[in-house]
Amino acid sequence: MAITGAMKTIQCESPCNFMVKSHDEKELVEIVKTHAKKIHNMNMADKDVKAMIKAA
Ligand SMILES: [Cu+2]
């Protein structure tokens, strides 16, 4: 079983304060894209989401 890299987080810039944490960047991107669409009616590109990723 391999743990790849450090924990990564994304926090929503809007006042909603939505926050996701994962080791899996792909999973992170999917969760944030779904959130952006559902809550903010925003279509985000993968690269836009990746630009928001921070190491936890
Ligand atoms: Cu949000």
PDB file of the backbone (N, CA, C, O) and the ligand in Angstrom, with CONECT records:
HET     CU  A 101       1
ATOM      1  N   MET A   1       0.845  -1.196   0.000  1.00  0.00           N
ATOM      2  CA  MET A   1       0.000   0.000   0.000  1.00  0.00           C
ATOM      3  C   MET A   1       0.882   1.249   0.000  1.00  0.00           C
ATOM      4  O   MET A   1       1.738   1.414   0.869  1.00  0.00           O
ATOM      5  N   ALA A   2       0.674   2.090  -0.944  1.00  0.00           N
ATOM      6  CA  ALA A   2       1.506   3.293  -1.080  1.00  0.00           C
ATOM      7  C   ALA A   2       0.709   4.555  -0.801  1.00  0.00           C
ATOM      8  O   ALA A   2      -0.400   4.747  -1.299  1.00  0.00           O
ATOM      9  N   ILE A   3       1.309   5.396   0.006  1.00  0.00           N
ATOM     10  CA  ILE A   3       0.710   6.713   0.201  1.00  0.00           C
ATOM     11  C   ILE A   3       1.527   7.697  -0.613  1.00  0.00           C
ATOM     12  O   ILE A   3       2.724   7.868  -0.385  1.00  0.00           O
ATOM     13  N   THR A   4       0.887   8.324  -1.539  1.00  0.00           N
ATOM     14  CA  THR A   4       1.620   9.185  -2.463  1.00  0.00           C
ATOM     15  C   THR A   4       1.598  10.634  -1.997  1.00  0.00           C
ATOM     16  O   THR A   4       0.557  11.290  -2.010  1.00  0.00           O
ATOM     17  N   GLY A   5       2.729  11.105  -1.597  1.00  0.00           N
ATOM     18  CA  GLY A   5       2.901  12.512  -1.268  1.00  0.00           C
ATOM     19  C   GLY A   5       2.173  12.971  -0.034  1.00  0.00           C
ATOM     20  O   GLY A   5       1.609  12.167   0.708  1.00  0.00           O
ATOM     21  N   ALA A   6       2.187  14.236   0.177  1.00  0.00           N
ATOM     22  CA  ALA A   6       1.578  14.833   1.351  1.00  0.00           C
ATOM     23  C   ALA A   6       0.093  15.093   1.109  1.00  0.00           C
ATOM     24  O   ALA A   6      -0.402  15.034  -0.016  1.00  0.00           O
ATOM     25  N   MET A   7      -0.580  15.377   2.191  1.00  0.00           N
ATOM     26  CA  MET A   7      -1.968  15.754   2.129  1.00  0.00           C
ATOM     27  C   MET A   7      -2.102  17.091   1.399  1.00  0.00           C
ATOM     28  O   MET A   7      -1.327  18.020   1.631  1.00  0.00           O
ATOM     29  N   LYS A   8      -3.081  17.171   0.527  1.00  0.00           N
ATOM     30  CA  LYS A   8      -3.324  18.419  -0.197  1.00  0.00           C
ATOM     31  C   LYS A   8      -4.698  18.963   0.142  1.00  0.00           C
ATOM     32  O   LYS A   8      -5.634  18.202   0.391  1.00  0.00           O
ATOM     33  N   THR A   9      -4.814  20.264   0.150  1.00  0.00           N
ATOM     34  CA  THR A   9      -6.100  20.869   0.459  1.00  0.00           C
ATOM     35  C   THR A   9      -6.469  21.924  -0.574  1.00  0.00           C
ATOM     36  O   THR A   9      -5.617  22.541  -1.212  1.00  0.00           O
ATOM     37  N   ILE A  10      -7.755  22.098  -0.705  1.00  0.00           N
ATOM     38  CA  ILE A  10      -8.267  23.234  -1.475  1.00  0.00           C
ATOM     39  C   ILE A  10      -9.338  23.894  -0.634  1.00  0.00           C
ATOM     40  O   ILE A  10     -10.226  23.226  -0.104  1.00  0.00           O
ATOM     41  N   GLN A  11      -9.252  25.195  -0.515  1.00  0.00           N
ATOM     42  CA  GLN A  11     -10.318  25.927   0.157  1.00  0.00           C
ATOM     43  C   GLN A  11     -10.958  26.875  -0.829  1.00  0.00           C
ATOM     44  O   GLN A  11     -10.289  27.581  -1.584  1.00  0.00           O
ATOM     45  N   CYS A  12     -12.258  26.865  -0.797  1.00  0.00           N
ATOM     46  CA  CYS A  12     -13.031  27.720  -1.680  1.00  0.00           C
ATOM     47  C   CYS A  12     -12.775  29.188  -1.341  1.00  0.00           C
ATOM     48  O   CYS A  12     -12.729  29.572  -0.172  1.00  0.00           O
ATOM     49  N   GLU A  13     -12.611  29.984  -2.371  1.00  0.00           N
ATOM     50  CA  GLU A  13     -12.317  31.402  -2.140  1.00  0.00           C
ATOM     51  C   GLU A  13     -13.556  32.206  -1.742  1.00  0.00           C
ATOM     52  O   GLU A  13     -13.454  33.274  -1.140  1.00  0.00           O
ATOM     53  N   SER A  14     -14.692  31.683  -2.083  1.00  0.00           N
ATOM     54  CA  SER A  14     -15.924  32.406  -1.752  1.00  0.00           C
ATOM     55  C   SER A  14     -16.221  32.300  -0.263  1.00  0.00           C
ATOM     56  O   SER A  14     -15.586  31.510   0.435  1.00  0.00           O
ATOM     57  N   PRO A  15     -17.155  33.065   0.226  1.00  0.00           N
ATOM     58  CA  PRO A  15     -17.453  33.027   1.670  1.00  0.00           C
ATOM     59  C   PRO A  15     -18.017  31.688   2.136  1.00  0.00           C
ATOM     60  O   PRO A  15     -18.277  31.530   3.329  1.00  0.00           O
ATOM     61  N   CYS A  16     -18.208  30.755   1.276  1.00  0.00           N
ATOM     62  CA  CYS A  16     -18.799  29.478   1.693  1.00  0.00           C
ATOM     63  C   CYS A  16     -17.845  28.647   2.535  1.00  0.00           C
ATOM     64  O   CYS A  16     -18.289  27.760   3.264  1.00  0.00           O
ATOM     65  N   ASN A  17     -16.532  28.913   2.454  1.00  0.00           N
ATOM     66  CA  ASN A  17     -15.532  28.224   3.270  1.00  0.00           C
ATOM     67  C   ASN A  17     -15.472  26.714   3.074  1.00  0.00           C
ATOM     68  O   ASN A  17     -15.016  25.990   3.959  1.00  0.00           O
ATOM     69  N   PHE A  18     -15.918  26.249   1.947  1.00  0.00           N
ATOM     70  CA  PHE A  18     -15.828  24.833   1.625  1.00  0.00           C
ATOM     71  C   PHE A  18     -14.359  24.409   1.561  1.00  0.00           C
ATOM     72  O   PHE A  18     -13.534  25.101   0.965  1.00  0.00           O
ATOM     73  N   MET A  19     -14.037  23.266   2.179  1.00  0.00           N
ATOM     74  CA  MET A  19     -12.660  22.802   2.191  1.00  0.00           C
ATOM     75  C   MET A  19     -12.562  21.308   1.940  1.00  0.00           C
ATOM     76  O   MET A  19     -13.311  20.522   2.520  1.00  0.00           O
ATOM     77  N   VAL A  20     -11.645  20.923   1.082  1.00  0.00           N
ATOM     78  CA  VAL A  20     -11.429  19.508   0.785  1.00  0.00           C
ATOM     79  C   VAL A  20      -9.988  19.133   1.096  1.00  0.00           C
ATOM     80  O   VAL A  20      -9.066  19.911   0.848  1.00  0.00           O
ATOM     81  N   LYS A  21      -9.804  17.949   1.634  1.00  0.00           N
ATOM     82  CA  LYS A  21      -8.471  17.428   1.909  1.00  0.00           C
ATOM     83  C   LYS A  21      -8.354  16.048   1.306  1.00  0.00           C
ATOM     84  O   LYS A  21      -9.256  15.225   1.458  1.00  0.00           O
ATOM     85  N   SER A  22      -7.252  15.783   0.620  1.00  0.00           N
ATOM     86  CA  SER A  22      -7.022  14.441   0.092  1.00  0.00           C
ATOM     87  C   SER A  22      -5.563  14.252  -0.286  1.00  0.00           C
ATOM     88  O   SER A  22      -4.842  15.218  -0.536  1.00  0.00           O
ATOM     89  N   HIS A  23      -5.139  13.000  -0.324  1.00  0.00           N
ATOM     90  CA  HIS A  23      -3.822  12.680  -0.864  1.00  0.00           C
ATOM     91  C   HIS A  23      -3.900  12.618  -2.382  1.00  0.00           C
ATOM     92  O   HIS A  23      -2.895  12.745  -3.081  1.00  0.00           O
ATOM     93  N   ASP A  24      -5.098  12.422  -2.867  1.00  0.00           N
ATOM     94  CA  ASP A  24      -5.311  12.147  -4.281  1.00  0.00           C
ATOM     95  C   ASP A  24      -5.737  13.419  -5.013  1.00  0.00           C
ATOM     96  O   ASP A  24      -6.865  13.892  -4.873  1.00  0.00           O
ATOM     97  N   GLU A  25      -4.804  13.957  -5.796  1.00  0.00           N
ATOM     98  CA  GLU A  25      -5.060  15.211  -6.496  1.00  0.00           C
ATOM     99  C   GLU A  25      -6.248  15.111  -7.456  1.00  0.00           C
ATOM    100  O   GLU A  25      -7.033  16.046  -7.609  1.00  0.00           O
ATOM    101  N   LYS A  26      -6.348  13.952  -8.091  1.00  0.00           N
ATOM    102  CA  LYS A  26      -7.430  13.738  -9.060  1.00  0.00           C
ATOM    103  C   LYS A  26      -8.799  13.803  -8.367  1.00  0.00           C
ATOM    104  O   LYS A  26      -9.752  14.402  -8.865  1.00  0.00           O
ATOM    105  N   GLU A  27      -8.848  13.155  -7.190  1.00  0.00           N
ATOM    106  CA  GLU A  27     -10.068  13.145  -6.398  1.00  0.00           C
ATOM    107  C   GLU A  27     -10.428  14.570  -5.947  1.00  0.00           C
ATOM    108  O   GLU A  27     -11.586  14.985  -5.989  1.00  0.00           O
ATOM    109  N   LEU A  28      -9.407  15.287  -5.521  1.00  0.00           N
ATOM    110  CA  LEU A  28      -9.568  16.670  -5.081  1.00  0.00           C
ATOM    111  C   LEU A  28     -10.195  17.522  -6.192  1.00  0.00           C
ATOM    112  O   LEU A  28     -11.142  18.276  -5.969  1.00  0.00           O
ATOM    113  N   VAL A  29      -9.640  17.376  -7.374  1.00  0.00           N
ATOM    114  CA  VAL A  29     -10.113  18.156  -8.521  1.00  0.00           C
ATOM    115  C   VAL A  29     -11.577  17.838  -8.828  1.00  0.00           C
ATOM    116  O   VAL A  29     -12.374  18.736  -9.096  1.00  0.00           O
ATOM    117  N   GLU A  30     -11.918  16.548  -8.785  1.00  0.00           N
ATOM    118  CA  GLU A  30     -13.293  16.150  -9.071  1.00  0.00           C
ATOM    119  C   GLU A  30     -14.273  16.715  -8.041  1.00  0.00           C
ATOM    120  O   GLU A  30     -15.350  17.199  -8.391  1.00  0.00           O
ATOM    121  N   ILE A  31     -13.886  16.645  -6.778  1.00  0.00           N
ATOM    122  CA  ILE A  31     -14.760  17.119  -5.697  1.00  0.00           C
ATOM    123  C   ILE A  31     -14.988  18.626  -5.830  1.00  0.00           C
ATOM    124  O   ILE A  31     -16.113  19.107  -5.697  1.00  0.00           O
ATOM    125  N   VAL A  32     -13.912  19.359  -6.093  1.00  0.00           N
ATOM    126  CA  VAL A  32     -14.026  20.816  -6.181  1.00  0.00           C
ATOM    127  C   VAL A  32     -14.836  21.229  -7.418  1.00  0.00           C
ATOM    128  O   VAL A  32     -15.628  22.169  -7.362  1.00  0.00           O
ATOM    129  N   LYS A  33     -14.632  20.526  -8.519  1.00  0.00           N
ATOM    130  CA  LYS A  33     -15.404  20.840  -9.727  1.00  0.00           C
ATOM    131  C   LYS A  33     -16.899  20.629  -9.493  1.00  0.00           C
ATOM    132  O   LYS A  33     -17.727  21.434  -9.917  1.00  0.00           O
ATOM    133  N   THR A  34     -17.224  19.535  -8.812  1.00  0.00           N
ATOM    134  CA  THR A  34     -18.621  19.241  -8.488  1.00  0.00           C
ATOM    135  C   THR A  34     -19.195  20.308  -7.565  1.00  0.00           C
ATOM    136  O   THR A  34     -20.320  20.770  -7.752  1.00  0.00           O
ATOM    137  N   HIS A  35     -18.408  20.691  -6.571  1.00  0.00           N
ATOM    138  CA  HIS A  35     -18.825  21.728  -5.634  1.00  0.00           C
ATOM    139  C   HIS A  35     -19.059  23.058  -6.359  1.00  0.00           C
ATOM    140  O   HIS A  35     -20.084  23.709  -6.153  1.00  0.00           O
ATOM    141  N   ALA A  36     -18.115  23.452  -7.198  1.00  0.00           N
ATOM    142  CA  ALA A  36     -18.198  24.730  -7.909  1.00  0.00           C
ATOM    143  C   ALA A  36     -19.454  24.797  -8.774  1.00  0.00           C
ATOM    144  O   ALA A  36     -20.125  25.826  -8.849  1.00  0.00           O
ATOM    145  N   LYS A  37     -19.751  23.688  -9.417  1.00  0.00           N
ATOM    146  CA  LYS A  37     -20.908  23.640 -10.313  1.00  0.00           C
ATOM    147  C   LYS A  37     -22.213  23.694  -9.533  1.00  0.00           C
ATOM    148  O   LYS A  37     -23.125  24.450  -9.871  1.00  0.00           O
ATOM    149  N   LYS A  38     -22.289  22.874  -8.474  1.00  0.00           N
ATOM    150  CA  LYS A  38     -23.503  22.738  -7.678  1.00  0.00           C
ATOM    151  C   LYS A  38     -23.797  24.002  -6.876  1.00  0.00           C
ATOM    152  O   LYS A  38     -24.916  24.516  -6.890  1.00  0.00           O
ATOM    153  N   ILE A  39     -22.780  24.491  -6.181  1.00  0.00           N
ATOM    154  CA  ILE A  39     -22.980  25.579  -5.230  1.00  0.00           C
ATOM    155  C   ILE A  39     -22.822  26.952  -5.876  1.00  0.00           C
ATOM    156  O   ILE A  39     -23.545  27.892  -5.546  1.00  0.00           O
ATOM    157  N   HIS A  40     -21.862  27.057  -6.804  1.00  0.00           N
ATOM    158  CA  HIS A  40     -21.570  28.379  -7.365  1.00  0.00           C
ATOM    159  C   HIS A  40     -21.979  28.506  -8.826  1.00  0.00           C
ATOM    160  O   HIS A  40     -21.792  29.554  -9.445  1.00  0.00           O
ATOM    161  N   ASN A  41     -22.537  27.433  -9.368  1.00  0.00           N
ATOM    162  CA  ASN A  41     -22.928  27.424 -10.772  1.00  0.00           C
ATOM    163  C   ASN A  41     -21.754  27.835 -11.680  1.00  0.00           C
ATOM    164  O   ASN A  41     -21.908  28.586 -12.644  1.00  0.00           O
ATOM    165  N   MET A  42     -20.582  27.305 -11.323  1.00  0.00           N
ATOM    166  CA  MET A  42     -19.342  27.632 -12.020  1.00  0.00           C
ATOM    167  C   MET A  42     -18.755  26.394 -12.670  1.00  0.00           C
ATOM    168  O   MET A  42     -18.709  25.331 -12.051  1.00  0.00           O
ATOM    169  N   ASN A  43     -18.306  26.519 -13.911  1.00  0.00           N
ATOM    170  CA  ASN A  43     -17.591  25.427 -14.548  1.00  0.00           C
ATOM    171  C   ASN A  43     -16.092  25.694 -14.477  1.00  0.00           C
ATOM    172  O   ASN A  43     -15.576  26.600 -15.131  1.00  0.00           O
ATOM    173  N   MET A  44     -15.405  24.892 -13.674  1.00  0.00           N
ATOM    174  CA  MET A  44     -13.965  25.087 -13.518  1.00  0.00           C
ATOM    175  C   MET A  44     -13.194  24.065 -14.339  1.00  0.00           C
ATOM    176  O   MET A  44     -13.575  22.898 -14.424  1.00  0.00           O
ATOM    177  N   ALA A  45     -12.112  24.521 -14.937  1.00  0.00           N
ATOM    178  CA  ALA A  45     -11.216  23.607 -15.647  1.00  0.00           C
ATOM    179  C   ALA A  45     -10.289  22.943 -14.640  1.00  0.00           C
ATOM    180  O   ALA A  45     -10.025  23.493 -13.571  1.00  0.00           O
ATOM    181  N   ASP A  46      -9.794  21.756 -14.985  1.00  0.00           N
ATOM    182  CA  ASP A  46      -8.878  21.041 -14.102  1.00  0.00           C
ATOM    183  C   ASP A  46      -7.698  21.917 -13.677  1.00  0.00           C
ATOM    184  O   ASP A  46      -7.293  21.920 -12.515  1.00  0.00           O
ATOM    185  N   LYS A  47      -7.164  22.654 -14.638  1.00  0.00           N
ATOM    186  CA  LYS A  47      -5.982  23.486 -14.338  1.00  0.00           C
ATOM    187  C   LYS A  47      -6.310  24.623 -13.378  1.00  0.00           C
ATOM    188  O   LYS A  47      -5.456  25.043 -12.597  1.00  0.00           O
ATOM    189  N   ASP A  48      -7.523  25.113 -13.431  1.00  0.00           N
ATOM    190  CA  ASP A  48      -7.950  26.164 -12.493  1.00  0.00           C
ATOM    191  C   ASP A  48      -8.010  25.612 -11.072  1.00  0.00           C
ATOM    192  O   ASP A  48      -7.595  26.267 -10.115  1.00  0.00           O
ATOM    193  N   VAL A  49      -8.533  24.399 -10.957  1.00  0.00           N
ATOM    194  CA  VAL A  49      -8.620  23.767  -9.645  1.00  0.00           C
ATOM    195  C   VAL A  49      -7.227  23.441  -9.121  1.00  0.00           C
ATOM    196  O   VAL A  49      -6.933  23.659  -7.945  1.00  0.00           O
ATOM    197  N   LYS A  50      -6.371  22.919  -9.995  1.00  0.00           N
ATOM    198  CA  LYS A  50      -5.011  22.560  -9.586  1.00  0.00           C
ATOM    199  C   LYS A  50      -4.226  23.774  -9.098  1.00  0.00           C
ATOM    200  O   LYS A  50      -3.364  23.658  -8.228  1.00  0.00           O
ATOM    201  N   ALA A  51      -4.531  24.930  -9.662  1.00  0.00           N
ATOM    202  CA  ALA A  51      -3.857  26.167  -9.251  1.00  0.00           C
ATOM    203  C   ALA A  51      -4.226  26.559  -7.820  1.00  0.00           C
ATOM    204  O   ALA A  51      -3.523  27.342  -7.181  1.00  0.00           O
ATOM    205  N   MET A  52      -5.344  26.004  -7.322  1.00  0.00           N
ATOM    206  CA  MET A  52      -5.818  26.339  -5.976  1.00  0.00           C
ATOM    207  C   MET A  52      -5.279  25.379  -4.914  1.00  0.00           C
ATOM    208  O   MET A  52      -5.440  25.621  -3.718  1.00  0.00           O
ATOM    209  N   ILE A  53      -4.643  24.297  -5.348  1.00  0.00           N
ATOM    210  CA  ILE A  53      -4.200  23.276  -4.400  1.00  0.00           C
ATOM    211  C   ILE A  53      -3.044  23.762  -3.534  1.00  0.00           C
ATOM    212  O   ILE A  53      -2.083  24.359  -4.019  1.00  0.00           O
ATOM    213  N   LYS A  54      -3.167  23.489  -2.245  1.00  0.00           N
ATOM    214  CA  LYS A  54      -2.099  23.822  -1.308  1.00  0.00           C
ATOM    215  C   LYS A  54      -1.710  22.569  -0.531  1.00  0.00           C
ATOM    216  O   LYS A  54      -2.549  21.703  -0.282  1.00  0.00           O
ATOM    217  N   ALA A  55      -0.468  22.474  -0.156  1.00  0.00           N
ATOM    218  CA  ALA A  55      -0.028  21.388   0.699  1.00  0.00           C
ATOM    219  C   ALA A  55      -0.526  21.655   2.120  1.00  0.00           C
ATOM    220  O   ALA A  55      -0.442  22.777   2.619  1.00  0.00           O
ATOM    221  N   ALA A  56      -1.041  20.614   2.757  1.00  0.00           N
ATOM    222  CA  ALA A  56      -1.590  20.787   4.098  1.00  0.00           C
ATOM    223  C   ALA A  56      -0.507  20.659   5.154  1.00  0.00           C
ATOM    224  O   ALA A  56      -0.791  20.777   6.346  1.00  0.00           O
TER     225      ALA A  56
HETATM  226 CU    CU A 101     -17.612  27.149  -2.492  1.00  0.00          CU2+
END
